[in-house]
């Protein structure tokens, strides 16, 4: 049957002409890609790809630089909310959120914006990351009794697939109901690669052992889990590392560099070679090393007397040649394209960059970053966290919002502001922005929001600064930066001053 179908396709392609990319001629005879769905491919190769990506980040300088560049540009110092709720609720929301962000991490390593950065790193390396909401007791002393626990992708086994009663299924560790909605995640109790974790079977002294087996999973409702993933195919369930298209070239380039370095190292160890017609007779100045090889230490300006028939030959190791640098450059260009990172950000090589081509590359890179920020980071992580945080804050009494049950969407309305992009020449950009505001092409609020700040907060700070400067008799910058007290009238001047 398969042969008949192939013959039919070949005949149709020959009659109609078809697409060359769909034919099986000489050049494409061995190009037989898999027709399996991405979920099948991820289940088969996903763990190996993730392990190799993590190895590269730990051991390869280019991979480590790429991941830091990605996280720094996606998150920076944080994607922050600017609430749209009118006063007096807005200041209370903003203040409580700022206080809670310092307590958001269940591990206590960083704040909420640090978790954003870690999430960006994990999605780049493993293709996905999970967060679990952790409610806390009032006795824990948090401003809002809620924290977030980060869970790596390896904790959700790709091999967990089964059918449940009632039409529900578990696919790659995710439980779906009969109509395809995610209802739960089946996480492993312990990381499968962490040999330092003894598991819950070991208790402190005096405690009773708990029955536990390796590979045991725990069912966590989907309402308590945030799955951050950037899917590339329709119907995709789990993530795939962004390193996948560049892993092979990065690894082989690393091996090539190591081999080149070792070759130069071995060549540099041998400075001179002395040939003699009587190798059994030792040199007067030669010494034997641990392996019994005769060696000679040379000093600057040293004169060595040779026996008759002995010759000295200098070591002339082959150079790397003129193709080494172009080869490295082209290979790293392919890697940068595969990772979606500009060449300069991947290699830290600024020699080939100028203002024009650097700005062109950054514009394209930043458009991709902005799309990822809003489609993945904001939509999948920031918004769900804000919604759960606000619910817990109201229920715990940390916030008093009138009519919250009926106006929840109004209170949740906010703009998520990423850090502002900085350019090489900020003075020109500032002047262009001022001209756009003066011409009515953009508002001050929009310009301030693009810098990652809230316009209302900035205006309040400016007003407070000017009031303080006026009170202290200070004035800075151009006219209008601080109010100037009015001059007293002539009637109020002393008589002596008036006569003068």
HELIX and SHEET records of a PDB file:
HELIX    1   1 UNK A    2  UNK A   16  1                                  15    
HELIX    2   2 UNK A   20  UNK A   22  5                                   3    
HELIX    3   3 UNK A   38  UNK A   59  1                                  22    
HELIX    4   4 UNK A   61  UNK A   74  1                                  14    
HELIX    5   5 UNK A   89  UNK A  101  1                                  13    
HELIX    6   6 UNK A  112  UNK A  126  1                                  15    
HELIX    7   7 UNK A  138  UNK A  140  5                                   3    
HELIX    8   8 UNK A  153  UNK A  155  5                                   3    
HELIX    9   9 UNK A  165  UNK A  167  5                                   3    
HELIX   10  10 UNK A  222  UNK A  224  5                                   3    
HELIX   11  11 UNK A  244  UNK A  246  5                                   3    
HELIX   12  12 UNK A  247  UNK A  269  1                                  23    
HELIX   13  13 UNK A  323  UNK A  339  1                                  17    
HELIX   14  14 UNK A  343  UNK A  347  1                                   5    
HELIX   15  15 UNK A  355  UNK A  372  1                                  18    
HELIX   16  16 UNK A  373  UNK A  382  3                                  10    
HELIX   17  17 UNK A  383  UNK A  395  1                                  13    
HELIX   18  18 UNK A  408  UNK A  412  1                                   5    
HELIX   19  19 UNK A  426  UNK A  438  1                                  13    
HELIX   20  20 UNK A  444  UNK A  450  1                                   7    
HELIX   21  21 UNK A  455  UNK A  472  1                                  18    
HELIX   22  22 UNK A  490  UNK A  492  5                                   3    
HELIX   23  23 UNK A  495  UNK A  499  1                                   5    
SHEET    1   A 2 UNK A  80  UNK A  83  0                                        
SHEET    2   A 2 UNK A 414  UNK A 417 -1                                        
SHEET    1   B 3 UNK A 146  UNK A 151  0                                        
SHEET    2   B 3 UNK A 128  UNK A 135 -1                                        
SHEET    3   B 3 UNK A 225  UNK A 229 -1                                        
SHEET    1   C 5 UNK A 162  UNK A 163  0                                        
SHEET    2   C 5 UNK A 169  UNK A 171 -1                                        
SHEET    3   C 5 UNK A 174  UNK A 176 -1                                        
SHEET    4   C 5 UNK A 182  UNK A 188 -1                                        
SHEET    5   C 5 UNK A 217  UNK A 221 -1                                        
SHEET    1   D 2 UNK A 272  UNK A 275  0                                        
SHEET    2   D 2 UNK A 311  UNK A 314 -1                                        
SHEET    1   E 2 UNK A 287  UNK A 288  0                                        
SHEET    2   E 2 UNK A 294  UNK A 295 -1                                        
END                                                                             
